[in-house]
Amino acid sequence: MTDTVARVSPNPKRVLTPDDAETIRAAMTAHEASYERLRAAVLDAADHGAGVRALAEFTGMSTSTIQRWKNERGS
């Protein structure tokens, strides 16, 4: 028979510090801006004749994402 030992986490959960929150918020904002630039660049390339499969292969994104972006834009 083995004894059960309660384990205490070496890093207890804590509340997000204001500095951590601000750092994360800034990173999220930068990510959103970068995502919008990528979307715009992909749609521009599609306007210039690039195919959905070529764009998906180049970006590593799915063809359905590229197609959805095109449909959302209305083209």
mmCIF file of the N, C-alpha and C atoms, coordinates in Angstrom:
data_MODEL
# 
_entry.id   MODEL 
# 
loop_
_atom_site.group_PDB 
_atom_site.id 
_atom_site.type_symbol 
_atom_site.label_atom_id 
_atom_site.label_alt_id 
_atom_site.label_comp_id 
_atom_site.label_asym_id 
_atom_site.label_entity_id 
_atom_site.label_seq_id 
_atom_site.pdbx_PDB_ins_code 
_atom_site.Cartn_x 
_atom_site.Cartn_y 
_atom_site.Cartn_z 
_atom_site.occupancy 
_atom_site.B_iso_or_equiv 
_atom_site.pdbx_formal_charge 
_atom_site.auth_seq_id 
_atom_site.auth_comp_id 
_atom_site.auth_asym_id 
_atom_site.auth_atom_id 
_atom_site.pdbx_PDB_model_num 
ATOM 1   N N  . MET A 1 1  ? 0.841   -1.170 0.000   1.00 0.00 ? 1  MET A N  1 
ATOM 2   C CA . MET A 1 1  ? 0.000   0.000  0.000   1.00 0.00 ? 1  MET A CA 1 
ATOM 3   C C  . MET A 1 1  ? 0.891   1.239  0.000   1.00 0.00 ? 1  MET A C  1 
ATOM 4   N N  . THR A 1 2  ? 0.564   2.224  -0.857  1.00 0.00 ? 2  THR A N  1 
ATOM 5   C CA . THR A 1 2  ? 1.382   3.422  -0.949  1.00 0.00 ? 2  THR A CA 1 
ATOM 6   C C  . THR A 1 2  ? 0.694   4.574  -0.242  1.00 0.00 ? 2  THR A C  1 
ATOM 7   N N  . ASP A 1 3  ? 1.489   5.452  0.326   1.00 0.00 ? 3  ASP A N  1 
ATOM 8   C CA . ASP A 1 3  ? 0.953   6.639  0.983   1.00 0.00 ? 3  ASP A CA 1 
ATOM 9   C C  . ASP A 1 3  ? 0.722   7.719  -0.063  1.00 0.00 ? 3  ASP A C  1 
ATOM 10  N N  . THR A 1 4  ? -0.340  8.449  0.092   1.00 0.00 ? 4  THR A N  1 
ATOM 11  C CA . THR A 1 4  ? -0.631  9.559  -0.806  1.00 0.00 ? 4  THR A CA 1 
ATOM 12  C C  . THR A 1 4  ? -0.086  10.832 -0.181  1.00 0.00 ? 4  THR A C  1 
ATOM 13  N N  . VAL A 1 5  ? 0.700   11.545 -0.959  1.00 0.00 ? 5  VAL A N  1 
ATOM 14  C CA . VAL A 1 5  ? 1.286   12.785 -0.478  1.00 0.00 ? 5  VAL A CA 1 
ATOM 15  C C  . VAL A 1 5  ? 0.667   13.942 -1.237  1.00 0.00 ? 5  VAL A C  1 
ATOM 16  N N  . ALA A 1 6  ? 0.187   14.913 -0.518  1.00 0.00 ? 6  ALA A N  1 
ATOM 17  C CA . ALA A 1 6  ? -0.383  16.095 -1.164  1.00 0.00 ? 6  ALA A CA 1 
ATOM 18  C C  . ALA A 1 6  ? 0.752   16.911 -1.756  1.00 0.00 ? 6  ALA A C  1 
ATOM 19  N N  . ARG A 1 7  ? 0.576   17.291 -2.994  1.00 0.00 ? 7  ARG A N  1 
ATOM 20  C CA . ARG A 1 7  ? 1.604   18.088 -3.663  1.00 0.00 ? 7  ARG A CA 1 
ATOM 21  C C  . ARG A 1 7  ? 1.167   19.536 -3.707  1.00 0.00 ? 7  ARG A C  1 
ATOM 22  N N  . VAL A 1 8  ? 2.092   20.396 -3.395  1.00 0.00 ? 8  VAL A N  1 
ATOM 23  C CA . VAL A 1 8  ? 1.818   21.826 -3.427  1.00 0.00 ? 8  VAL A CA 1 
ATOM 24  C C  . VAL A 1 8  ? 2.498   22.392 -4.660  1.00 0.00 ? 8  VAL A C  1 
ATOM 25  N N  . SER A 1 9  ? 1.746   23.129 -5.438  1.00 0.00 ? 9  SER A N  1 
ATOM 26  C CA . SER A 1 9  ? 2.293   23.730 -6.646  1.00 0.00 ? 9  SER A CA 1 
ATOM 27  C C  . SER A 1 9  ? 3.362   24.750 -6.265  1.00 0.00 ? 9  SER A C  1 
ATOM 28  N N  . PRO A 1 10 ? 4.523   24.692 -6.913  1.00 0.00 ? 10 PRO A N  1 
ATOM 29  C CA . PRO A 1 10 ? 5.574   25.660 -6.595  1.00 0.00 ? 10 PRO A CA 1 
ATOM 30  C C  . PRO A 1 10 ? 5.231   27.083 -7.035  1.00 0.00 ? 10 PRO A C  1 
ATOM 31  N N  . ASN A 1 11 ? 4.306   27.211 -7.971  1.00 0.00 ? 11 ASN A N  1 
ATOM 32  C CA . ASN A 1 11 ? 3.901   28.528 -8.463  1.00 0.00 ? 11 ASN A CA 1 
ATOM 33  C C  . ASN A 1 11 ? 2.388   28.675 -8.312  1.00 0.00 ? 11 ASN A C  1 
ATOM 34  N N  . PRO A 1 12 ? 1.953   29.143 -7.173  1.00 0.00 ? 12 PRO A N  1 
ATOM 35  C CA . PRO A 1 12 ? 0.499   29.269 -6.992  1.00 0.00 ? 12 PRO A CA 1 
ATOM 36  C C  . PRO A 1 12 ? -0.067  30.281 -7.979  1.00 0.00 ? 12 PRO A C  1 
ATOM 37  N N  . LYS A 1 13 ? -1.322  30.068 -8.314  1.00 0.00 ? 13 LYS A N  1 
ATOM 38  C CA . LYS A 1 13 ? -1.991  30.983 -9.243  1.00 0.00 ? 13 LYS A CA 1 
ATOM 39  C C  . LYS A 1 13 ? -2.023  32.373 -8.627  1.00 0.00 ? 13 LYS A C  1 
ATOM 40  N N  . ARG A 1 14 ? -1.901  33.371 -9.474  1.00 0.00 ? 14 ARG A N  1 
ATOM 41  C CA . ARG A 1 14 ? -1.946  34.734 -8.978  1.00 0.00 ? 14 ARG A CA 1 
ATOM 42  C C  . ARG A 1 14 ? -2.734  35.590 -9.949  1.00 0.00 ? 14 ARG A C  1 
ATOM 43  N N  . VAL A 1 15 ? -3.042  36.740 -9.497  1.00 0.00 ? 15 VAL A N  1 
ATOM 44  C CA . VAL A 1 15 ? -3.769  37.701 -10.308 1.00 0.00 ? 15 VAL A CA 1 
ATOM 45  C C  . VAL A 1 15 ? -2.788  38.362 -11.266 1.00 0.00 ? 15 VAL A C  1 
ATOM 46  N N  . LEU A 1 16 ? -3.269  38.707 -12.419 1.00 0.00 ? 16 LEU A N  1 
ATOM 47  C CA . LEU A 1 16 ? -2.458  39.398 -13.417 1.00 0.00 ? 16 LEU A CA 1 
ATOM 48  C C  . LEU A 1 16 ? -2.064  40.773 -12.886 1.00 0.00 ? 16 LEU A C  1 
ATOM 49  N N  . THR A 1 17 ? -0.789  41.083 -12.963 1.00 0.00 ? 17 THR A N  1 
ATOM 50  C CA . THR A 1 17 ? -0.352  42.404 -12.514 1.00 0.00 ? 17 THR A CA 1 
ATOM 51  C C  . THR A 1 17 ? -0.711  43.446 -13.562 1.00 0.00 ? 17 THR A C  1 
ATOM 52  N N  . PRO A 1 18 ? -0.819  44.688 -13.174 1.00 0.00 ? 18 PRO A N  1 
ATOM 53  C CA . PRO A 1 18 ? -1.104  45.736 -14.164 1.00 0.00 ? 18 PRO A CA 1 
ATOM 54  C C  . PRO A 1 18 ? -0.042  45.788 -15.265 1.00 0.00 ? 18 PRO A C  1 
ATOM 55  N N  . ASP A 1 19 ? 1.220   45.587 -14.920 1.00 0.00 ? 19 ASP A N  1 
ATOM 56  C CA . ASP A 1 19 ? 2.279   45.579 -15.931 1.00 0.00 ? 19 ASP A CA 1 
ATOM 57  C C  . ASP A 1 19 ? 2.104   44.426 -16.917 1.00 0.00 ? 19 ASP A C  1 
ATOM 58  N N  . ASP A 1 20 ? 1.781   43.222 -16.392 1.00 0.00 ? 20 ASP A N  1 
ATOM 59  C CA . ASP A 1 20 ? 1.546   42.072 -17.264 1.00 0.00 ? 20 ASP A CA 1 
ATOM 60  C C  . ASP A 1 20 ? 0.344   42.323 -18.168 1.00 0.00 ? 20 ASP A C  1 
ATOM 61  N N  . ALA A 1 21 ? -0.702  42.883 -17.597 1.00 0.00 ? 21 ALA A N  1 
ATOM 62  C CA . ALA A 1 21 ? -1.913  43.154 -18.373 1.00 0.00 ? 21 ALA A CA 1 
ATOM 63  C C  . ALA A 1 21 ? -1.615  44.137 -19.505 1.00 0.00 ? 21 ALA A C  1 
ATOM 64  N N  . GLU A 1 22 ? -0.848  45.174 -19.216 1.00 0.00 ? 22 GLU A N  1 
ATOM 65  C CA . GLU A 1 22 ? -0.515  46.161 -20.243 1.00 0.00 ? 22 GLU A CA 1 
ATOM 66  C C  . GLU A 1 22 ? 0.352   45.552 -21.340 1.00 0.00 ? 22 GLU A C  1 
ATOM 67  N N  . THR A 1 23 ? 1.305   44.707 -20.958 1.00 0.00 ? 23 THR A N  1 
ATOM 68  C CA . THR A 1 23 ? 2.161   44.041 -21.938 1.00 0.00 ? 23 THR A CA 1 
ATOM 69  C C  . THR A 1 23 ? 1.337   43.141 -22.855 1.00 0.00 ? 23 THR A C  1 
ATOM 70  N N  . ILE A 1 24 ? 0.426   42.384 -22.271 1.00 0.00 ? 24 ILE A N  1 
ATOM 71  C CA . ILE A 1 24 ? -0.436  41.492 -23.054 1.00 0.00 ? 24 ILE A CA 1 
ATOM 72  C C  . ILE A 1 24 ? -1.356  42.314 -23.955 1.00 0.00 ? 24 ILE A C  1 
ATOM 73  N N  . ARG A 1 25 ? -1.922  43.388 -23.421 1.00 0.00 ? 25 ARG A N  1 
ATOM 74  C CA . ARG A 1 25 ? -2.823  44.234 -24.213 1.00 0.00 ? 25 ARG A CA 1 
ATOM 75  C C  . ARG A 1 25 ? -2.092  44.816 -25.425 1.00 0.00 ? 25 ARG A C  1 
ATOM 76  N N  . ALA A 1 26 ? -0.860  45.269 -25.224 1.00 0.00 ? 26 ALA A N  1 
ATOM 77  C CA . ALA A 1 26 ? -0.071  45.826 -26.330 1.00 0.00 ? 26 ALA A CA 1 
ATOM 78  C C  . ALA A 1 26 ? 0.232   44.758 -27.370 1.00 0.00 ? 26 ALA A C  1 
ATOM 79  N N  . ALA A 1 27 ? 0.559   43.547 -26.921 1.00 0.00 ? 27 ALA A N  1 
ATOM 80  C CA . ALA A 1 27 ? 0.843   42.452 -27.850 1.00 0.00 ? 27 ALA A CA 1 
ATOM 81  C C  . ALA A 1 27 ? -0.403  42.072 -28.642 1.00 0.00 ? 27 ALA A C  1 
ATOM 82  N N  . MET A 1 28 ? -1.564  42.075 -27.976 1.00 0.00 ? 28 MET A N  1 
ATOM 83  C CA . MET A 1 28 ? -2.812  41.757 -28.675 1.00 0.00 ? 28 MET A CA 1 
ATOM 84  C C  . MET A 1 28 ? -3.128  42.804 -29.730 1.00 0.00 ? 28 MET A C  1 
ATOM 85  N N  . THR A 1 29 ? -2.902  44.058 -29.417 1.00 0.00 ? 29 THR A N  1 
ATOM 86  C CA . THR A 1 29 ? -3.144  45.135 -30.372 1.00 0.00 ? 29 THR A CA 1 
ATOM 87  C C  . THR A 1 29 ? -2.228  44.992 -31.579 1.00 0.00 ? 29 THR A C  1 
ATOM 88  N N  . ALA A 1 30 ? -0.953  44.701 -31.320 1.00 0.00 ? 30 ALA A N  1 
ATOM 89  C CA . ALA A 1 30 ? 0.003   44.515 -32.417 1.00 0.00 ? 30 ALA A CA 1 
ATOM 90  C C  . ALA A 1 30 ? -0.387  43.309 -33.264 1.00 0.00 ? 30 ALA A C  1 
ATOM 91  N N  . HIS A 1 31 ? -0.845  42.249 -32.622 1.00 0.00 ? 31 HIS A N  1 
ATOM 92  C CA . HIS A 1 31 ? -1.257  41.045 -33.350 1.00 0.00 ? 31 HIS A CA 1 
ATOM 93  C C  . HIS A 1 31 ? -2.445  41.345 -34.253 1.00 0.00 ? 31 HIS A C  1 
ATOM 94  N N  . GLU A 1 32 ? -3.422  42.067 -33.736 1.00 0.00 ? 32 GLU A N  1 
ATOM 95  C CA . GLU A 1 32 ? -4.607  42.417 -34.536 1.00 0.00 ? 32 GLU A CA 1 
ATOM 96  C C  . GLU A 1 32 ? -4.221  43.264 -35.741 1.00 0.00 ? 32 GLU A C  1 
ATOM 97  N N  . ALA A 1 33 ? -3.337  44.219 -35.539 1.00 0.00 ? 33 ALA A N  1 
ATOM 98  C CA . ALA A 1 33 ? -2.896  45.081 -36.640 1.00 0.00 ? 33 ALA A CA 1 
ATOM 99  C C  . ALA A 1 33 ? -2.146  44.267 -37.682 1.00 0.00 ? 33 ALA A C  1 
ATOM 100 N N  . SER A 1 34 ? -1.292  43.361 -37.225 1.00 0.00 ? 34 SER A N  1 
ATOM 101 C CA . SER A 1 34 ? -0.527  42.511 -38.133 1.00 0.00 ? 34 SER A CA 1 
ATOM 102 C C  . SER A 1 34 ? -1.460  41.599 -38.932 1.00 0.00 ? 34 SER A C  1 
ATOM 103 N N  . TYR A 1 35 ? -2.460  41.055 -38.264 1.00 0.00 ? 35 TYR A N  1 
ATOM 104 C CA . TYR A 1 35 ? -3.438  40.186 -38.920 1.00 0.00 ? 35 TYR A CA 1 
ATOM 105 C C  . TYR A 1 35 ? -4.177  40.955 -40.007 1.00 0.00 ? 35 TYR A C  1 
ATOM 106 N N  . GLU A 1 36 ? -4.572  42.186 -39.727 1.00 0.00 ? 36 GLU A N  1 
ATOM 107 C CA . GLU A 1 36 ? -5.275  42.993 -40.720 1.00 0.00 ? 36 GLU A CA 1 
ATOM 108 C C  . GLU A 1 36 ? -4.374  43.334 -41.901 1.00 0.00 ? 36 GLU A C  1 
ATOM 109 N N  . ARG A 1 37 ? -3.087  43.582 -41.643 1.00 0.00 ? 37 ARG A N  1 
ATOM 110 C CA . ARG A 1 37 ? -2.142  43.844 -42.745 1.00 0.00 ? 37 ARG A CA 1 
ATOM 111 C C  . ARG A 1 37 ? -1.979  42.600 -43.611 1.00 0.00 ? 37 ARG A C  1 
ATOM 112 N N  . LEU A 1 38 ? -1.905  41.434 -42.987 1.00 0.00 ? 38 LEU A N  1 
ATOM 113 C CA . LEU A 1 38 ? -1.791  40.184 -43.736 1.00 0.00 ? 38 LEU A CA 1 
ATOM 114 C C  . LEU A 1 38 ? -3.030  39.977 -44.597 1.00 0.00 ? 38 LEU A C  1 
ATOM 115 N N  . ARG A 1 39 ? -4.195  40.173 -44.006 1.00 0.00 ? 39 ARG A N  1 
ATOM 116 C CA . ARG A 1 39 ? -5.452  39.998 -44.742 1.00 0.00 ? 39 ARG A CA 1 
ATOM 117 C C  . ARG A 1 39 ? -5.497  40.933 -45.948 1.00 0.00 ? 39 ARG A C  1 
ATOM 118 N N  . ALA A 1 40 ? -5.128  42.193 -45.738 1.00 0.00 ? 40 ALA A N  1 
ATOM 119 C CA . ALA A 1 40 ? -5.136  43.171 -46.832 1.00 0.00 ? 40 ALA A CA 1 
ATOM 120 C C  . ALA A 1 40 ? -4.153  42.775 -47.927 1.00 0.00 ? 40 ALA A C  1 
ATOM 121 N N  . ALA A 1 41 ? -2.967  42.308 -47.532 1.00 0.00 ? 41 ALA A N  1 
ATOM 122 C CA . ALA A 1 41 ? -1.960  41.913 -48.521 1.00 0.00 ? 41 ALA A CA 1 
ATOM 123 C C  . ALA A 1 41 ? -2.422  40.705 -49.325 1.00 0.00 ? 41 ALA A C  1 
ATOM 124 N N  . VAL A 1 42 ? -3.054  39.754 -48.671 1.00 0.00 ? 42 VAL A N  1 
ATOM 125 C CA . VAL A 1 42 ? -3.556  38.562 -49.364 1.00 0.00 ? 42 VAL A CA 1 
ATOM 126 C C  . VAL A 1 42 ? -4.660  38.959 -50.340 1.00 0.00 ? 42 VAL A C  1 
ATOM 127 N N  . LEU A 1 43 ? -5.563  39.828 -49.897 1.00 0.00 ? 43 LEU A N  1 
ATOM 128 C CA . LEU A 1 43 ? -6.649  40.249 -50.779 1.00 0.00 ? 43 LEU A CA 1 
ATOM 129 C C  . LEU A 1 43 ? -6.132  41.078 -51.944 1.00 0.00 ? 43 LEU A C  1 
ATOM 130 N N  . ASP A 1 44 ? -5.106  41.886 -51.715 1.00 0.00 ? 44 ASP A N  1 
ATOM 131 C CA . ASP A 1 44 ? -4.486  42.629 -52.825 1.00 0.00 ? 44 ASP A CA 1 
ATOM 132 C C  . ASP A 1 44 ? -3.896  41.664 -53.840 1.00 0.00 ? 44 ASP A C  1 
ATOM 133 N N  . ALA A 1 45 ? -3.207  40.637 -53.354 1.00 0.00 ? 45 ALA A N  1 
ATOM 134 C CA . ALA A 1 45 ? -2.610  39.652 -54.254 1.00 0.00 ? 45 ALA A CA 1 
ATOM 135 C C  . ALA A 1 45 ? -3.699  38.925 -55.044 1.00 0.00 ? 45 ALA A C  1 
ATOM 136 N N  . ALA A 1 46 ? -4.815  38.645 -54.390 1.00 0.00 ? 46 ALA A N  1 
ATOM 137 C CA . ALA A 1 46 ? -5.940  38.002 -55.086 1.00 0.00 ? 46 ALA A CA 1 
ATOM 138 C C  . ALA A 1 46 ? -6.479  38.934 -56.171 1.00 0.00 ? 46 ALA A C  1 
ATOM 139 N N  . ASP A 1 47 ? -6.539  40.219 -55.870 1.00 0.00 ? 47 ASP A N  1 
ATOM 140 C CA . ASP A 1 47 ? -6.986  41.204 -56.866 1.00 0.00 ? 47 ASP A CA 1 
ATOM 141 C C  . ASP A 1 47 ? -6.043  41.254 -58.066 1.00 0.00 ? 47 ASP A C  1 
ATOM 142 N N  . HIS A 1 48 ? -4.773  40.954 -57.819 1.00 0.00 ? 48 HIS A N  1 
ATOM 143 C CA . HIS A 1 48 ? -3.768  40.982 -58.888 1.00 0.00 ? 48 HIS A CA 1 
ATOM 144 C C  . HIS A 1 48 ? -3.673  39.648 -59.621 1.00 0.00 ? 48 HIS A C  1 
ATOM 145 N N  . GLY A 1 49 ? -4.577  38.724 -59.298 1.00 0.00 ? 49 GLY A N  1 
ATOM 146 C CA . GLY A 1 49 ? -4.651  37.483 -60.050 1.00 0.00 ? 49 GLY A CA 1 
ATOM 147 C C  . GLY A 1 49 ? -4.162  36.234 -59.352 1.00 0.00 ? 49 GLY A C  1 
ATOM 148 N N  . ALA A 1 50 ? -3.646  36.341 -58.135 1.00 0.00 ? 50 ALA A N  1 
ATOM 149 C CA . ALA A 1 50 ? -3.180  35.145 -57.426 1.00 0.00 ? 50 ALA A CA 1 
ATOM 150 C C  . ALA A 1 50 ? -4.366  34.260 -57.071 1.00 0.00 ? 50 ALA A C  1 
ATOM 151 N N  . GLY A 1 51 ? -4.184  32.977 -57.226 1.00 0.00 ? 51 GLY A N  1 
ATOM 152 C CA . GLY A 1 51 ? -5.245  32.033 -56.922 1.00 0.00 ? 51 GLY A CA 1 
ATOM 153 C C  . GLY A 1 51 ? -5.306  31.691 -55.444 1.00 0.00 ? 51 GLY A C  1 
ATOM 154 N N  . VAL A 1 52 ? -6.455  31.208 -55.020 1.00 0.00 ? 52 VAL A N  1 
ATOM 155 C CA . VAL A 1 52 ? -6.670  30.855 -53.625 1.00 0.00 ? 52 VAL A CA 1 
ATOM 156 C C  . VAL A 1 52 ? -5.669  29.796 -53.176 1.00 0.00 ? 52 VAL A C  1 
ATOM 157 N N  . ARG A 1 53 ? -5.454  28.777 -53.981 1.00 0.00 ? 53 ARG A N  1 
ATOM 158 C CA . ARG A 1 53 ? -4.513  27.716 -53.594 1.00 0.00 ? 53 ARG A CA 1 
ATOM 159 C C  . ARG A 1 53 ? -3.086  28.225 -53.492 1.00 0.00 ? 53 ARG A C  1 
ATOM 160 N N  . ALA A 1 54 ? -2.687  29.075 -54.429 1.00 0.00 ? 54 ALA A N  1 
ATOM 161 C CA . ALA A 1 54 ? -1.328  29.635 -54.380 1.00 0.00 ? 54 ALA A CA 1 
ATOM 162 C C  . ALA A 1 54 ? -1.155  30.492 -53.128 1.00 0.00 ? 54 ALA A C  1 
ATOM 163 N N  . LEU A 1 55 ? -2.156  31.288 -52.803 1.00 0.00 ? 55 LEU A N  1 
ATOM 164 C CA . LEU A 1 55 ? -2.089  32.128 -51.607 1.00 0.00 ? 55 LEU A CA 1 
ATOM 165 C C  . LEU A 1 55 ? -2.058  31.277 -50.338 1.00 0.00 ? 55 LEU A C  1 
ATOM 166 N N  . ALA A 1 56 ? -2.871  30.245 -50.304 1.00 0.00 ? 56 ALA A N  1 
ATOM 167 C CA . ALA A 1 56 ? -2.902  29.367 -49.137 1.00 0.00 ? 56 ALA A CA 1 
ATOM 168 C C  . ALA A 1 56 ? -1.560  28.659 -48.950 1.00 0.00 ? 56 ALA A C  1 
ATOM 169 N N  . GLU A 1 57 ? -1.000  28.175 -50.035 1.00 0.00 ? 57 GLU A N  1 
ATOM 170 C CA . GLU A 1 57 ? 0.286   27.483 -49.954 1.00 0.00 ? 57 GLU A CA 1 
ATOM 171 C C  . GLU A 1 57 ? 1.382   28.440 -49.491 1.00 0.00 ? 57 GLU A C  1 
ATOM 172 N N  . PHE A 1 58 ? 1.394   29.648 -50.028 1.00 0.00 ? 58 PHE A N  1 
ATOM 173 C CA . PHE A 1 58 ? 2.427   30.618 -49.684 1.00 0.00 ? 58 PHE A CA 1 
ATOM 174 C C  . PHE A 1 58 ? 2.331   31.060 -48.222 1.00 0.00 ? 58 PHE A C  1 
ATOM 175 N N  . THR A 1 59 ? 1.104   31.306 -47.747 1.00 0.00 ? 59 THR A N  1 
ATOM 176 C CA . THR A 1 59 ? 0.918   31.820 -46.393 1.00 0.00 ? 59 THR A CA 1 
ATOM 177 C C  . THR A 1 59 ? 0.851   30.727 -45.336 1.00 0.00 ? 59 THR A C  1 
ATOM 178 N N  . GLY A 1 60 ? 0.581   29.491 -45.764 1.00 0.00 ? 60 GLY A N  1 
ATOM 179 C CA . GLY A 1 60 ? 0.395   28.413 -44.799 1.00 0.00 ? 60 GLY A CA 1 
ATOM 180 C C  . GLY A 1 60 ? -0.999  28.403 -44.202 1.00 0.00 ? 60 GLY A C  1 
ATOM 181 N N  . MET A 1 61 ? -1.883  29.192 -44.777 1.00 0.00 ? 61 MET A N  1 
ATOM 182 C CA . MET A 1 61 ? -3.263  29.261 -44.306 1.00 0.00 ? 61 MET A CA 1 
ATOM 183 C C  . MET A 1 61 ? -4.105  28.289 -45.119 1.00 0.00 ? 61 MET A C  1 
ATOM 184 N N  . SER A 1 62 ? -5.306  28.035 -44.637 1.00 0.00 ? 62 SER A N  1 
ATOM 185 C CA . SER A 1 62 ? -6.180  27.133 -45.369 1.00 0.00 ? 62 SER A CA 1 
ATOM 186 C C  . SER A 1 62 ? -6.845  27.860 -46.535 1.00 0.00 ? 62 SER A C  1 
ATOM 187 N N  . THR A 1 63 ? -7.196  27.082 -47.549 1.00 0.00 ? 63 THR A N  1 
ATOM 188 C CA . THR A 1 63 ? -7.892  27.665 -48.691 1.00 0.00 ? 63 THR A CA 1 
ATOM 189 C C  . THR A 1 63 ? -9.251  28.225 -48.255 1.00 0.00 ? 63 THR A C  1 
ATOM 190 N N  . SER A 1 64 ? -9.862  27.590 -47.263 1.00 0.00 ? 64 SER A N  1 
ATOM 191 C CA . SER A 1 64 ? -11.168 28.076 -46.811 1.00 0.00 ? 64 SER A CA 1 
ATOM 192 C C  . SER A 1 64 ? -11.053 29.453 -46.155 1.00 0.00 ? 64 SER A C  1 
ATOM 193 N N  . THR A 1 65 ? -9.947  29.714 -45.459 1.00 0.00 ? 65 THR A N  1 
ATOM 194 C CA . THR A 1 65 ? -9.747  31.038 -44.863 1.00 0.00 ? 65 THR A CA 1 
ATOM 195 C C  . THR A 1 65 ? -9.596  32.095 -45.948 1.00 0.00 ? 65 THR A C  1 
ATOM 196 N N  . ILE A 1 66 ? -8.778  31.791 -46.960 1.00 0.00 ? 66 ILE A N  1 
ATOM 197 C CA . ILE A 1 66 ? -8.572  32.743 -48.055 1.00 0.00 ? 66 ILE A CA 1 
ATOM 198 C C  . ILE A 1 66 ? -9.901  33.004 -48.767 1.00 0.00 ? 66 ILE A C  1 
ATOM 199 N N  . GLN A 1 67 ? -10.630 31.943 -49.027 1.00 0.00 ? 67 GLN A N  1 
ATOM 200 C CA . GLN A 1 67 ? -11.919 32.082 -49.710 1.00 0.00 ? 67 GLN A CA 1 
ATOM 201 C C  . GLN A 1 67 ? -12.902 32.873 -48.859 1.00 0.00 ? 67 GLN A C  1 
ATOM 202 N N  . ARG A 1 68 ? -12.922 32.621 -47.565 1.00 0.00 ? 68 ARG A N  1 
ATOM 203 C CA . ARG A 1 68 ? -13.829 33.350 -46.671 1.00 0.00 ? 68 ARG A CA 1 
ATOM 204 C C  . ARG A 1 68 ? -13.496 34.837 -46.673 1.00 0.00 ? 68 ARG A C  1 
ATOM 205 N N  . TRP A 1 69 ? -12.200 35.163 -46.618 1.00 0.00 ? 69 TRP A N  1 
ATOM 206 C CA . TRP A 1 69 ? -11.784 36.573 -46.671 1.00 0.00 ? 69 TRP A CA 1 
ATOM 207 C C  . TRP A 1 69 ? -12.291 37.227 -47.946 1.00 0.00 ? 69 TRP A C  1 
ATOM 208 N N  . LYS A 1 70 ? -12.153 36.514 -49.077 1.00 0.00 ? 70 LYS A N  1 
ATOM 209 C CA . LYS A 1 70 ? -12.622 37.065 -50.350 1.00 0.00 ? 70 LYS A CA 1 
ATOM 210 C C  . LYS A 1 70 ? -14.132 37.265 -50.307 1.00 0.00 ? 70 LYS A C  1 
ATOM 211 N N  . ASN A 1 71 ? -14.864 36.299 -49.785 1.00 0.00 ? 71 ASN A N  1 
ATOM 212 C CA . ASN A 1 71 ? -16.321 36.394 -49.720 1.00 0.00 ? 71 ASN A CA 1 
ATOM 213 C C  . ASN A 1 71 ? -16.771 37.506 -48.785 1.00 0.00 ? 71 ASN A C  1 
ATOM 214 N N  . GLU A 1 72 ? -16.079 37.676 -47.660 1.00 0.00 ? 72 GLU A N  1 
ATOM 215 C CA . GLU A 1 72 ? -16.436 38.736 -46.710 1.00 0.00 ? 72 GLU A CA 1 
ATOM 216 C C  . GLU A 1 72 ? -16.263 40.115 -47.325 1.00 0.00 ? 72 GLU A C  1 
ATOM 217 N N  . ARG A 1 73 ? -15.258 40.221 -48.180 1.00 0.00 ? 73 ARG A N  1 
ATOM 218 C CA . ARG A 1 73 ? -14.987 41.491 -48.844 1.00 0.00 ? 73 ARG A CA 1 
ATOM 219 C C  . ARG A 1 73 ? -16.012 41.736 -49.961 1.00 0.00 ? 73 ARG A C  1 
ATOM 220 N N  . GLY A 1 74 ? -16.568 40.666 -50.466 1.00 0.00 ? 74 GLY A N  1 
ATOM 221 C CA . GLY A 1 74 ? -17.578 40.810 -51.505 1.00 0.00 ? 74 GLY A CA 1 
ATOM 222 C C  . GLY A 1 74 ? -17.068 40.623 -52.908 1.00 0.00 ? 74 GLY A C  1 
ATOM 223 N N  . SER A 1 75 ? -15.918 39.952 -53.051 1.00 0.00 ? 75 SER A N  1 
ATOM 224 C CA . SER A 1 75 ? -15.434 39.708 -54.413 1.00 0.00 ? 75 SER A CA 1 
ATOM 225 C C  . SER A 1 75 ? -15.273 38.249 -54.685 1.00 0.00 ? 75 SER A C  1 
# 
